[in-house]
Amino acid sequence: MIGDFPASLPIGSINSDFAAAIKGKSSFTKMQEAINDALAKAKIQAVELERHLSKNLSTYHELAADHRFLFNDLQHIIGKDHDDLTALIKVRIGEHKEAEANRLEAERERIRQEEESKLEAHRQQIRREEQQKAQAEAARQAEADRKEAEALRFEEHKRQEQYDNEIATAPEPTPEKAEDQPDLLYTDSDVTEEIITDDIYAMEKWLGKGSLDCYRFDQNGNEYHVELIIRRTSIKTPTTQLQLKEA
C-alpha cells in the first residue's frame, strides 16, 4: 500500500529534477537550498496527487460499488480528470444496464415464444383429437344408419315376400251361386246395394293391387277395411217396358 492506495494503482508522476535544481549553483549552501525548494514542490505535487486520487477513488467506490467488474482497467483510468472519470463510470454502468435489460427482455421474449409455441401445439393437439372424435362419431353414426336402413329394407323385403306368397297361394274366389244371390230385379225397392266380398285377395285379382290400395290406405298411411259392393242406382228400364218385352 502507498498511503491509502493499493500498490497496483499508480500514484502518478512527480517531476523533481534535483540535478537541474543544483545546476549552476556555486556553493553547497545554495545547492542545498535549491534541493530543498525542489523537494518542497515535489511534496506539494504528491499531496495534490493524493487528494486527486482519493477523490477519484471515492467517486469510483460510490458509483461503481456493484459494478466493479466493469473496471478491470481501473489502474489506467483512476488518474483521469475527476469529471472525465465520473462521466466514464456513469457511461459504462449505463451501457451495461441497457445491455442487461436488453438481454433480459430477449430472454423473456424467448421464454414467451417457447410457451406460446407449446400452448399452440397443445391447442392443435386438442383440435386434432376433437376432429378425430368427430370423424369417428360420424363414421359410427353412418354405420348405424346403414345398418338400420339395411334392416328396414330386409324387413320390407320379408313383408313383400310374405305378401307375394300369400297372393300366390290364396285360393281363387268361388263365385256365389246364383240361387243364393238375391234377385234384385224382384227385390223390394228399398234394397239398393249388397256387399259382394271383403276378401282382399279376391278384390286384388278383380281390381288390381294399385286400384285397391287407393281405397285401402289414405295419405297418412292408415289402413281401412275395404268391401266390394254392388249398388242399384237409377231405373234404366221401367216395368211397363219390361212387360212389353216379355209379352
C-alpha positions as CSV (number, residue, x, y, z in Angstrom):
1,M,0.0,0.0,0.0
2,I,1.1,3.6,-0.7
3,G,-0.7,5.8,1.7
4,D,-4.4,4.8,1.4
5,F,-3.9,3.4,-2.2
6,P,-3.3,-0.2,-3.3
7,A,0.1,-0.8,-4.7
8,S,-1.4,-1.8,-8.0
9,L,-2.7,1.7,-8.6
10,P,-0.2,4.2,-10.0
11,I,0.3,7.4,-7.9
12,G,1.2,9.5,-10.8
13,S,4.4,11.1,-11.9
14,I,6.0,13.8,-9.7
15,N,8.6,15.8,-11.6
16,S,11.5,16.5,-9.2
17,D,14.7,17.1,-11.2
18,F,17.2,17.8,-8.4
19,A,20.1,17.7,-10.8
20,A,18.6,20.6,-12.8
21,A,17.9,22.4,-9.5
22,I,21.5,22.5,-8.4
23,K,23.0,23.1,-11.8
24,G,25.0,26.4,-11.8
25,K,25.0,26.7,-8.0
26,S,28.4,27.9,-6.7
27,S,28.2,26.8,-3.2
28,F,27.0,23.8,-1.2
29,T,24.6,26.0,0.7
30,K,22.9,27.3,-2.5
31,M,22.7,23.7,-3.8
32,Q,21.1,22.6,-0.6
33,E,18.6,25.4,-0.8
34,A,17.7,24.5,-4.4
35,I,17.2,20.9,-3.4
36,N,15.0,21.8,-0.5
37,D,12.9,24.0,-2.8
38,A,12.6,21.2,-5.4
39,L,11.7,18.7,-2.6
40,A,9.0,21.1,-1.2
41,K,7.5,21.4,-4.7
42,A,7.5,17.6,-5.0
43,K,5.8,17.2,-1.7
44,I,3.1,19.7,-2.7
45,Q,2.6,17.8,-6.0
46,A,2.4,14.5,-4.0
47,V,-0.2,15.9,-1.7
48,E,-2.3,17.2,-4.7
49,L,-1.9,13.9,-6.4
50,E,-3.1,12.1,-3.3
51,R,-6.1,14.3,-3.0
52,H,-6.9,13.8,-6.7
53,L,-6.6,10.0,-6.5
54,S,-8.5,9.9,-3.2
55,K,-11.4,11.9,-4.7
56,N,-11.4,9.7,-7.8
57,L,-11.4,6.5,-5.7
58,S,-14.2,7.8,-3.5
59,T,-16.3,8.6,-6.6
60,Y,-15.4,5.2,-8.1
61,H,-16.5,3.3,-4.9
62,E,-19.7,5.4,-4.7
63,L,-20.8,5.0,-8.3
64,A,-19.4,1.5,-9.1
65,A,-19.9,-0.4,-5.9
66,D,-22.0,-3.0,-7.6
67,H,-20.2,-2.9,-11.0
68,R,-16.5,-3.2,-10.2
69,F,-16.3,-6.0,-12.8
70,L,-16.7,-3.3,-15.4
71,F,-13.5,-1.6,-14.4
72,N,-10.7,-4.0,-14.7
73,D,-8.6,-1.2,-16.2
74,L,-9.0,1.0,-13.1
75,Q,-5.2,1.5,-12.7
76,H,-5.2,3.1,-16.1
77,I,-8.2,5.4,-15.6
78,I,-8.0,6.4,-11.9
79,G,-5.7,9.2,-12.7
80,K,-8.1,10.9,-15.1
81,D,-9.7,14.2,-14.5
82,H,-12.4,13.8,-11.9
83,D,-15.2,14.9,-14.2
84,D,-14.0,12.7,-17.0
85,L,-13.7,9.7,-14.7
86,T,-17.2,10.4,-13.3
87,A,-18.6,10.5,-16.8
88,L,-16.8,7.4,-17.8
89,I,-18.1,5.4,-14.8
90,K,-21.7,6.5,-15.5
91,V,-21.5,5.7,-19.2
92,R,-20.1,2.2,-18.6
93,I,-22.7,1.4,-16.0
94,G,-25.5,2.9,-18.1
95,E,-24.4,0.9,-21.1
96,H,-24.1,-2.3,-19.0
97,K,-27.6,-1.8,-17.6
98,E,-29.1,-1.2,-21.0
99,A,-27.3,-4.3,-22.4
100,E,-28.5,-6.3,-19.4
101,A,-32.1,-5.0,-19.8
102,N,-32.0,-5.9,-23.5
103,R,-30.6,-9.4,-22.6
104,L,-33.4,-9.9,-20.0
105,E,-36.0,-8.7,-22.4
106,A,-34.7,-11.0,-25.1
107,E,-34.7,-13.9,-22.6
108,R,-38.3,-13.1,-21.6
109,E,-39.3,-12.9,-25.2
110,R,-37.6,-16.2,-25.9
111,I,-39.4,-17.8,-23.0
112,R,-42.7,-16.2,-24.0
113,Q,-42.4,-17.6,-27.6
114,E,-41.5,-21.0,-26.3
115,E,-44.5,-21.0,-24.0
116,E,-46.7,-19.7,-26.9
117,S,-45.4,-22.5,-29.1
118,K,-46.1,-25.1,-26.5
119,L,-49.6,-23.7,-26.0
120,E,-50.3,-23.6,-29.7
121,A,-49.0,-27.2,-30.1
122,H,-51.3,-28.2,-27.2
123,R,-54.3,-26.4,-28.9
124,Q,-53.5,-28.1,-32.2
125,Q,-53.4,-31.5,-30.5
126,I,-56.7,-30.8,-28.9
127,R,-58.2,-29.8,-32.2
128,R,-56.8,-32.9,-33.9
129,E,-58.3,-35.1,-31.1
130,E,-61.6,-33.4,-31.4
131,Q,-61.6,-33.8,-35.1
132,Q,-60.7,-37.5,-34.8
133,K,-63.5,-37.9,-32.3
134,A,-66.0,-36.1,-34.6
135,Q,-64.9,-38.3,-37.6
136,A,-65.2,-41.4,-35.5
137,E,-68.7,-40.4,-34.3
138,A,-69.8,-39.5,-37.8
139,A,-68.5,-42.9,-39.1
140,R,-70.2,-44.7,-36.2
141,Q,-73.5,-42.9,-36.9
142,A,-73.2,-43.5,-40.6
143,E,-72.6,-47.2,-39.9
144,A,-75.6,-47.3,-37.6
145,D,-77.8,-45.5,-40.2
146,R,-76.6,-48.0,-42.8
147,K,-77.4,-51.0,-40.6
148,E,-80.8,-49.5,-39.8
149,A,-81.6,-48.9,-43.4
150,E,-80.4,-52.4,-44.3
151,A,-82.6,-53.8,-41.6
152,L,-85.6,-51.8,-42.8
153,R,-85.0,-53.0,-46.4
154,F,-84.7,-56.6,-45.1
155,E,-88.0,-56.3,-43.2
156,E,-89.7,-54.7,-46.1
157,H,-88.4,-57.4,-48.4
158,K,-89.7,-60.1,-46.0
159,R,-93.1,-58.4,-45.8
160,Q,-93.3,-58.1,-49.6
161,E,-92.2,-61.7,-50.0
162,Q,-94.7,-62.9,-47.5
163,Y,-97.4,-60.8,-49.2
164,D,-96.5,-62.2,-52.6
165,N,-96.5,-65.8,-51.2
166,E,-100.0,-65.1,-49.7
167,I,-101.2,-63.8,-53.0
168,A,-99.7,-66.7,-54.9
169,T,-101.2,-69.3,-52.5
170,A,-104.6,-67.6,-52.0
171,P,-107.5,-69.7,-53.3
172,E,-109.4,-68.4,-56.2
173,P,-112.6,-66.8,-55.1
174,T,-115.6,-69.0,-55.5
175,P,-118.4,-67.2,-57.3
176,E,-121.6,-67.3,-55.2
177,K,-124.3,-69.5,-56.5
178,A,-127.0,-67.7,-58.5
179,E,-129.7,-69.0,-56.3
180,D,-128.0,-67.7,-53.2
181,Q,-127.8,-64.2,-54.7
182,P,-130.8,-62.0,-54.3
183,D,-132.7,-61.3,-57.5
184,L,-132.5,-57.6,-57.4
185,L,-135.0,-57.4,-60.3
186,Y,-137.7,-58.6,-58.0
187,T,-136.5,-57.4,-54.6
188,D,-138.0,-54.6,-52.6
189,S,-137.3,-51.2,-54.0
190,D,-135.6,-50.3,-50.7
191,V,-132.8,-52.8,-51.3
192,T,-130.3,-50.8,-53.4
193,E,-126.9,-52.4,-52.7
194,E,-125.2,-55.6,-51.5
195,I,-121.7,-56.5,-50.3
196,I,-120.2,-58.9,-52.8
197,T,-116.9,-59.6,-50.9
198,D,-114.5,-58.1,-48.4
199,D,-111.7,-60.6,-49.3
200,I,-108.6,-58.5,-50.1
201,Y,-107.0,-61.1,-52.3
202,A,-110.2,-61.6,-54.3
203,M,-110.7,-57.9,-54.8
204,E,-107.0,-57.5,-55.8
205,K,-107.4,-60.1,-58.5
206,W,-110.5,-58.3,-59.8
207,L,-109.4,-54.7,-59.4
208,G,-105.6,-54.9,-59.4
209,K,-103.4,-54.0,-56.4
210,G,-102.8,-50.4,-57.4
211,S,-106.5,-49.6,-57.7
212,L,-107.3,-51.5,-54.5
213,D,-104.6,-49.7,-52.4
214,C,-106.1,-46.3,-53.4
215,Y,-109.1,-47.3,-51.2
216,R,-107.2,-49.4,-48.7
217,F,-104.7,-46.7,-47.5
218,D,-105.0,-42.9,-47.0
219,Q,-102.2,-40.3,-47.4
220,N,-101.1,-40.8,-43.8
221,G,-100.6,-44.5,-44.2
222,N,-103.8,-45.5,-42.3
223,E,-105.2,-48.8,-43.5
224,Y,-109.0,-49.3,-43.9
225,H,-111.4,-52.2,-44.3
226,V,-112.5,-52.5,-48.0
227,E,-115.6,-54.1,-49.3
228,L,-116.7,-54.7,-52.9
229,I,-120.3,-53.6,-53.2
230,I,-122.9,-53.9,-56.0
231,R,-125.2,-50.9,-55.9
232,R,-128.6,-50.2,-57.6
233,T,-128.8,-46.7,-59.0
234,S,-131.5,-45.1,-61.2
235,I,-134.1,-47.0,-63.2
236,K,-132.9,-48.0,-66.6
237,T,-136.0,-49.7,-68.0
238,P,-139.4,-49.1,-66.4
239,T,-141.6,-52.1,-65.6
240,T,-144.1,-51.4,-68.3
241,Q,-141.4,-51.6,-71.0
242,L,-140.1,-54.8,-69.4
243,Q,-143.5,-56.4,-69.5
244,L,-144.0,-55.5,-73.2
245,K,-140.7,-57.2,-73.9
246,E,-141.8,-60.4,-72.2
247,A,-145.0,-60.3,-74.0
